[in-house]
Amino acid sequence: MIGLRTLRAVAMTAATLGGLSGALVGLLSEQGRRARIAIGVLEHLWPAPDGVYSDDGGDPLRFAVLGDSMAVGVGVTHPSQMPGVLLAQALAEEAGRPVRLSTYAVSGSTTRDLVSQVDAAVRDAPHVALIIIGANDVTSRLGVGESARLLGEQVRKLRAAGCGVVVGTCPDLGIVRPIPQPLRYVGHRYSLRLAEAQTAEVSRAGGVPVSLANLLAPEFMARHVDMFSSDRFHPSAVGYEAAAGVLLAPLCQVVGLWPGWGTPALPRRSAAALALRPSRVPGWLQRRHA
């Protein structure tokens, strides 16, 4: 989700915003250093397996994935477990037509980096785009207002190109256990502030925001061993499957596959989201929540 070399920036941002004492800033900075040591290193870094899924020779639905390492799927042990792949397969099943997956997301990206990603995506004229972004903004001291504004601009650019947009807002950094307290609490508060600002800007820009923090944090907290990868920081395959579970409904709604839903009012747990329309949920998601 974020570059750990910048964990110290969370503490410095907190000092700027909250007037923390020099002693507390020093404590948070030291905790950031220790967290970088505590969090492991991933063994598998896979390239995105872009291409056409469920190819039957028909005109594919063009699906773009943009953002940071969570959009890429850093932390899985096989490319088939990446969120873009899971969602491309699910969309193909729902649409009854092939889906072309194009991944523009780059690990370590902030919202500033979305500009080049969106420019590249627009040239390929996607029908629908998924953006997951924000965690690196927290650790790079990009201000909440600026971050949200930049995101809104890029959503508008995609919408102007005729592309439906779903945005997974900033995840809750407070669920990452190797980050000690009070640094973890600072990350928690800042990431939720950013997610709230992102939600407002995305909605104004004509996109559909999905609160990953609200929808996924309880499950990640309760099942942290299963939900995190070996680095104890990025999601595991199980964690990405949970994320795909809450992102599928709004993606289907945006491309008109589930008419009558309107703007999705998603519940706080992915299992409940899937239970709303079990007959329309792909098999791999039904099996997970059986």
C-alpha positions in Angstrom: 0.0 0.0 0.0 2.7 2.5 0.9 6.4 3.0 0.7 7.8 2.3 4.1 10.8 4.6 3.6 8.4 7.4 4.1 6.7 6.3 7.4 8.6 9.0 9.2 6.7 11.6 7.1 3.4 10.6 8.9 4.9 11.9 12.1 6.1 15.1 10.5 2.7 15.7 9.0 1.1 15.2 12.4 3.4 17.7 13.8 2.5 20.2 11.1 -1.2 19.7 11.5 -1.6 19.1 15.1 1.2 21.1 16.8 2.9 18.1 18.4 5.8 18.7 20.7 9.3 18.0 19.5 9.6 15.1 21.9 6.5 13.4 20.5 7.7 14.0 16.9 10.9 12.4 17.8 9.1 9.4 19.3 6.9 9.0 16.2 10.0 9.2 13.9 11.8 6.5 15.9 8.7 4.3 15.8 8.6 4.8 12.0 12.2 3.6 11.9 11.4 0.5 14.0 8.3 -0.2 11.9 10.4 -0.3 8.7 12.5 -3.0 10.3 9.6 -5.0 11.7 7.7 -5.1 8.4 9.0 -7.9 6.2 10.0 -8.0 2.5 7.9 -9.6 -0.1 9.4 -12.4 -2.1 6.9 -12.2 -5.1 6.4 -9.1 -7.2 4.4 -10.1 -10.2 3.8 -8.1 -13.4 0.1 -7.4 -14.1 -1.3 -10.2 -16.4 -3.2 -7.8 -18.7 -5.2 -9.2 -21.6 -8.7 -10.4 -22.5 -10.5 -12.6 -20.1 -13.3 -15.0 -21.2 -12.3 -14.2 -24.7 -15.0 -15.5 -27.1 -14.0 -13.3 -30.0 -16.6 -10.6 -29.1 -16.1 -6.9 -28.4 -14.5 -6.7 -25.0 -15.5 -4.5 -22.1 -12.4 -2.4 -21.5 -11.5 -2.3 -17.8 -8.7 0.0 -16.5 -7.0 -0.3 -13.1 -5.1 2.7 -11.8 -3.5 3.7 -8.5 -0.8 2.3 -6.2 0.4 -1.1 -5.0 -3.0 -2.1 -3.6 -4.4 -1.5 -7.1 -1.6 -3.5 -8.6 -2.0 -6.4 -6.1 1.4 -6.3 -4.4 1.4 -9.1 -1.8 -0.2 -12.0 -3.7 1.7 -15.2 -4.4 0.3 -15.7 -7.9 -0.8 -13.3 -10.6 -4.3 -14.9 -10.7 -4.9 -13.5 -7.2 -4.4 -9.9 -8.3 -7.5 -7.7 -7.7 -7.6 -6.6 -11.4 -7.7 -10.2 -12.5 -10.3 -11.2 -10.0 -12.5 -8.3 -11.0 -12.0 -8.7 -14.8 -13.1 -12.4 -14.5 -16.1 -11.4 -12.4 -17.1 -8.6 -14.7 -16.8 -11.0 -17.7 -19.1 -13.5 -15.9 -21.6 -10.8 -15.1 -21.6 -9.1 -18.5 -21.6 -12.3 -20.5 -18.9 -10.8 -22.7 -15.0 -10.7 -22.6 -13.2 -8.1 -20.5 -9.9 -6.5 -21.5 -7.9 -5.7 -18.4 -5.3 -2.9 -18.7 -3.3 -2.1 -15.6 -1.8 1.4 -15.3 -1.3 1.3 -11.6 2.3 1.6 -10.2 3.4 0.5 -6.8 4.4 3.5 -4.6 2.2 6.0 -6.5 0.7 9.1 -4.9 -2.3 11.0 -6.3 0.2 13.2 -8.2 1.2 10.1 -10.2 -2.3 9.5 -11.3 -1.9 12.2 -14.0 0.3 10.1 -16.2 -1.7 7.0 -15.5 -5.0 8.6 -16.5 -3.5 10.2 -19.6 -2.3 6.7 -20.7 -5.7 5.1 -19.9 -7.7 7.8 -21.7 -5.8 7.0 -24.9 -7.1 3.4 -24.7 -10.7 4.6 -24.2 -11.8 2.3 -21.3 -15.4 1.7 -20.5 -14.8 1.6 -16.8 -11.9 2.4 -14.5 -11.0 1.4 -10.9 -8.7 3.7 -8.9 -7.2 2.8 -5.6 -5.1 5.5 -4.2 -4.2 7.5 -1.0 -2.0 5.5 1.3 1.2 7.0 -0.1 -0.3 10.5 0.1 -0.5 10.0 3.8 3.2 9.0 4.2 4.5 11.6 1.7 2.9 14.5 3.5 0.7 15.4 0.6 -2.0 17.6 2.1 -5.6 16.2 2.4 -7.1 19.1 0.4 -4.6 18.9 -2.4 -4.7 15.1 -2.6 -8.5 15.1 -2.9 -8.5 17.9 -5.4 -6.0 16.2 -7.6 -8.1 13.0 -7.5 -11.2 14.8 -8.4 -9.5 16.3 -11.5 -8.4 12.9 -12.7 -11.9 11.4 -12.2 -13.3 14.3 -14.2 -10.8 13.6 -17.0 -11.9 10.0 -17.2 -15.6 10.9 -17.0 -15.2 13.4 -19.8 -13.7 10.6 -21.9 -16.9 8.6 -21.4 -15.5 6.2 -18.8 -17.3 5.2 -15.6 -15.2 5.5 -12.5 -15.1 3.7 -9.2 -12.6 4.8 -6.6 -11.5 2.8 -3.6 -10.6 5.5 -1.1 -7.6 5.5 1.2 -7.4 2.4 3.4 -7.1 2.6 7.2 -3.4 2.6 8.0 -4.4 2.0 11.7 -4.9 -1.7 11.0 -1.2 -2.3 10.2 0.0 -3.9 13.4 3.8 -3.6 12.8 3.4 0.2 13.0 3.5 0.9 16.8 1.3 3.3 18.8 1.0 6.2 18.8 2.3 6.3 15.2 -0.4 3.9 14.1 -3.1 6.1 15.6 -1.7 9.1 13.7 -1.9 7.1 10.5 -5.4 6.0 11.3 -6.7 9.5 11.8 -4.9 11.0 8.8 -6.0 8.2 6.4 -9.7 8.5 7.5 -9.6 12.3 7.0 -8.2 11.7 3.5 -10.8 9.1 2.7 -13.5 11.4 3.7 -12.2 14.2 1.5 -11.7 11.8 -1.4 -15.3 10.6 -1.1 -16.6 14.2 -1.4 -14.4 15.1 -4.4 -15.1 11.8 -6.3 -18.8 12.2 -5.9 -18.7 15.8 -7.2 -16.6 14.6 -10.1 -19.2 12.0 -11.2 -17.4 8.9 -9.8 -18.5 6.3 -7.3 -16.4 6.3 -4.1 -16.1 3.1 -2.1 -14.8 3.4 1.5 -12.2 0.6 1.8 -11.5 1.7 5.4 -15.1 1.3 6.6 -15.8 -1.8 4.6 -12.6 -3.8 5.1 -10.9 -2.6 8.3 -13.1 -4.7 10.7 -12.4 -7.9 8.7 -8.7 -7.1 8.4 -8.5 -6.4 12.2 -10.3 -9.6 13.1 -8.4 -11.9 10.6 -5.1 -10.1 10.4 -3.1 -13.3 10.0 -5.1 -14.4 6.9 -5.7 -11.0 5.4 -2.1 -9.7 5.3 0.7 -11.0 3.1 4.1 -12.1 4.4 5.3 -8.6 4.7 2.5 -8.0 7.2 1.7 -4.8 5.4 0.1 -5.4 2.0 -3.0 -7.6 1.7 -2.7 -11.3 1.0 -4.7 -13.1 -1.7 -7.5 -13.5 0.9 -7.4 -9.7 1.6 -7.5 -8.8 -2.1 -10.4 -11.2 -2.5 -12.3 -9.3 0.2 -11.5 -6.0 -1.5 -12.8 -7.4 -4.8 -16.0 -8.4 -3.0 -16.8 -4.9 -2.0 -15.7 -3.3 -5.4 -17.6 -5.7 -7.7 -21.1 -4.2 -7.0 -20.2 -0.6 -7.8 -18.3 -1.6 -10.9 -21.3 -3.6 -12.1 -23.6 -0.7 -11.3 -21.3 1.8 -13.2 -21.3 -0.2 -16.4 -25.1 -0.9 -16.1 -24.9 -4.7 -15.4 -27.1 -4.5 -12.2 -29.8 -2.0 -13.2 -32.0 -0.6 -10.5 -29.3 -0.4 -7.9 -28.6 3.3 -8.3 -25.6 4.6 -6.4 -24.7 1.6 -4.2 -25.4 1.9 -0.5 -22.8 -0.6 0.6 -22.9 -2.1 4.0 -19.9 -2.3 6.3 -19.0 -5.9 5.7 -18.3 -7.6 2.4 -20.3 -10.7 3.1 -23.4 -8.5 3.6 -22.7 -6.7 0.3 -22.7 -10.0 -1.6 -25.8 -11.3 0.2 -27.8 -8.4 -1.4 -27.7 -10.0 -4.8 -26.5 -13.6 -4.4 -27.9 -14.9 -7.7 -25.7 -12.3 -9.5 -22.5 -12.9 -7.7 -19.7 -14.9 -9.5 -19.0 -18.4 -8.3 -15.6 -17.6 -6.7 -17.2 -14.9 -4.5 -20.2 -17.2 -3.6 -17.8 -19.9 -2.5 -15.8 -17.5 -0.3 -18.9 -16.5 1.6 -20.7 -19.8 1.7 
